[in-house]
Amino acid sequence: MTDSYAQLLDATIRHLERLRAAGSRFIELSPEALRALSRLPRVTPAARLTARPQTPSPAPVAAKPPADARPAQNSELLPPSESKIVEAQRPPPSAPLNAQAKAAAFAELRQRALACVKCGHLAASRKNVVFGVGSIDADLMFVGEAPGADEDVQGEPFVGRAGQLLTKIIETMGLSRDLVYIANILKCRPDTPGQSAGNRKPTLEEMQTCIPFLHEQIDLIRPKVLVALGGTAIEGLLGKTIGITRLRGTWQTYRGTPLMPTYHPAFLLRNQDLGTKRLVWEDMLRVMEKLGMPISEKQQHFFQKA
């Protein structure tokens, strides 16, 4: 059995296990897919066990982490109950997929998201599912709350005024949109019945329904750093409202990945003072440092008073 075949097999098995955990009992296959599957070589149970990477079971939440583990959740900022919520979301370790298997798994995930109708009211009002954009091999991933009107029309996250500002921030860091990955907790724009304009905050139920797609994106991309944009993104990721003002600039951990909370670009559009811009830029400097990126003297002093 080749390594590529083994990795594709493992990705398929993990996907089916996720569907079963989510309550699915059946999957639909087209006649063409069934014919293609019938032509594949049969794999014995022993070979299947050999093909799947053997990974240790995740340690209990209360267990003491090993010395080389990533930093634990900041207990001074999160109450014990909230720390447990975040810890419980850490996936068990698994071997990374090769490029071909990863691209196939990501394409399959995208198709599932585009066809999702779990939130009937959102599916009925949306123009497009806003899946995500950027490199699936990115070291840096930005997570927002939900698409707005511009994103709903174009089917891409962060393309309105706030998105243009986020693009400038990314470029000032020395990166580009196609080198990072940008996604939202919600893949559909929150409906605004009776309103001709404006946005609304996603409900907790909507975020809980949609966030498994984001989890799979994170697990496939395996970014080295996550950036949460705004208080609603923090609420959706960490489970409870803690307050972005209290959390921004302090490293957290989400699903085993360092997470930097910062203000949403829309907040910067409403607050044009230099001090607020500097706070966000300091957060980005911390991200650059965590990624081992070079920081120039000019970058170091952006948005500082002369």
N, C-alpha and C positions, 0 to 999 in steps of 0.2 A: 504493500500500500504506500503510495507516494505521500510526501509531506503535505502537498497542496490538497490532495483528496482528503487526508486526515483532518486538515484544518477546516475544509468546507463541511465535512461531516460533523465536526464538533460545533461549528457555528450553527448548523441546522438543528442539532439536538438542543443546544442552549436556547435557540429561538422557540422551539416547540415547548420546552420546559417553561419559558416565560409565559407563553400563551396559556398553558395549563394552570400556572399559578394565578393568572388573571381571570380564570374561570371558564376559559374556552374548552369545549369538549370535542368540537369537530373543526376541520379546516376544509376549505373548498379548493379542489384541484380541477383544472381544465383537462379535457381528454388529451390534449397535446402534452401536458405535464405528466400525466399518468403513463403515456407511451414512452416519454423520455426516461422516466424512473424505471420502467420495466427493462430498459436496455442497460441500466447500470449494473456493474458486478455486484453479486450478493456479498455481504459482509457478515462473517460469523460473529456471535457475541464476544468470543475471545478476542478477535481482531478489533472489534469496536472498542473494547476496554483498553486495548493496547494503543489504539489511535488517539483516544481522548487523553489530554494531558492530565496527569495525576496531580491534583492540587490539595493542599491541606485544608481541613475544615476551618471556617473562620472562628476566631476566638470569641468566647462569650463577651457581651458588652462590659461586664464587670471585671474581666480579666486584665491584668497589667500588661500593657503593650511592651513588645521587645525593645531593646535599647536602640535599635536602628530604625524603629518605626517612624513614620511622619508625625509631626507635632499633633498632639491631641487638641480637642476643642478647648478654647479659652474658657476655663471654668469661672473666671471672674466676670465674664460678659454673658455667659449663658447659664441659667439655672440648671441643676442636675437633670430635671425632667426633659428640658430641651436638648441637653447634651446627648441623652439617650436616644432621642428621636434622630439626631444626625448620625450617631454611631450606628444605629440599626440600618441605615441606608447604605452603608459601605458594602459593596459587592465582594464576594469571595474572589481571591486572585485567580486569574486565568491567563493562559499563554496568549500573547498578541497574535493576531491573524496576519498572514502574509498580505501583500498588496492586493492580489487578485481576490482573495476571500473577503478582505475588508471592504473593497469597493462593491462587491456583490451584496454583502450584508447591509451596507449603507443604502444601496439602491433599493433593496427589498424593504428596508425600514421606511424609506421615503414614500414608496408606493402605499404602504399601510397607512401612513399618516395622511396622504392625499385622499385616501378613500374613507377616512374615519368619519363616522356620524354619531359617535357616542353622545355628544352634546347636540341634540337635535335642533335646539334654538340657534346655536352658533352655525351649524352646518347649513341651516336654511337661510341665514342672512349673509354668510360670507361670499365674497367674490373669488377668493383664492385661499388655499391652505398655505401658510407661510412657514415652510419647513425649516429653513436655515440656509446659510451661504458661507462659502469660504473653503479652506483646505481641510480635508478629513485627516490630514497628518499634522494639523496645527499644534504648536506647543501652547498657544494662548487661545482661550475661548471666552467670549463675552456672552453673558446671559441677561436678557431683558425680561420684561413682564409679558407683553402681548403686542400683537400688531396694531397699528393705527390705521387710519383711512388710507394713507398713501401706500402702506405696506400691503393692505388688503387688495388694493388695485393692482400693484406690481408683483405680488407674490414673493417679495423679498423683505427680510427684516431690516429695520433702520435705514430707510431711504428718504424719509421726510426731513424736516429741519433738524430734529434731534439726531437723526441718522447721519446727516451731513456733518454735524459737529463731531459725532463719534468717529467718522472717517478721518477728520482732521486730527483728532487725538491720536488715532492709530498711526497716521502718517508722521506725526511729530515724534512718535516713539521710534521711528525708523522702520516701520512695517507697512503693510498694505492690507486691504480687505481680503485679498486672495491668499494671504499668508496666515491669517487668523481664521477662527470660525465664530460666527455670530448666530445666535439662536434666541428664542424666547421660551418661557415656560409654557405659554399658550400658543398653539399653532394657528388659531383662528382669532379674528378680531372680535372682542366682546360686543355683542349686539347692543344697539341703543334704540329700542323701540320708542317711537314717538318723537325722536330727535333727528333733525336733518344734518347735524354736525356734532363734533365733540366725541370724546371717548369716555369709557367708564372703567373702573378697576375690576379686574377679574375676581370672581368669587372664589372662596377657598375650595368649594366643590369642583369648580371648573379646573382649577389648577391641579387638584389631586387626580382628576380624571385624565388630564393631558400630560402630566409630568413623566409618566413612564417612557414616552417618546424621547424626552430630554435625557433621561437616564441612559437609554440605549445609545443616544448620540455621544454622551460623555464616555460610556464604556468602550465604544468603538474608536473614537478619536484618541482617547487617552491623553488629554492635554496635561501639560506640566503645571499650568496655573489657570484657575477660573476667575473671572471678574464678574461680580453681580452688580447690575446697574439699577440702583434705586431700592426703596423700601419694599415695594411689592415683590420684586425678585427675591429679596431676602426672606420675605414672608413665605413665598412659595417654596424656596429651597430649604429653609431651616424649620419650617413648620409653624412658627408663631411670629407675631409682630414684636420685634425687639426695638426697632428704631434705627434708621439708617444713620442718623446723626451720632448715635452712641457707638455704632459698629464700624463706620467707615474708617479706613486706614488701619484696621487691626486684622491680622491674619486669622482666618477661620479654616476649618477643614471640612470638605464636603465629599462624601464617597471616596475618601482617601486622597483627595487632591487639594492642595492649598487654594483657598478662596479669599479673594480681596473684595470686600464690599466698598462701593463708592457711590457718589451721587449719580443719578440718571442725567444724561445730557440735556433732557428737557428742563431739569432744575437749573442747569447753568444758563439756559436761554432766558429763564425768568429772573435769574440773579446774576447780573453782569459784573458784579464787583470783583476786583482783582483777587481779593482774599479767597473767595469761594473757588475761583478757577485754580488758584495755587493749591488748595486742598486736594482737588481732584488730581492735579498734576503730581503732587507728592505721592498719591496712591499709585499712579502709573510708574513713578520712579521706583517704588518698592517692587512693583511687578517686574520691571526691567531688571532690577538687581536680582530678584529670585530666579529669573530666567538666564542670568549670566550675560545679559546684553551689555554692550559698551554704552556708557553714558558720557556724553560730551560736556564740556564746561558750559556751553550754551544751553543744552538741555537741563543741566543742573539748576540753572538760574531763571528758567522760564517763569513768568508771572510773579516775579519778585519786584518789589518796589525799588526804584533806583536809589 
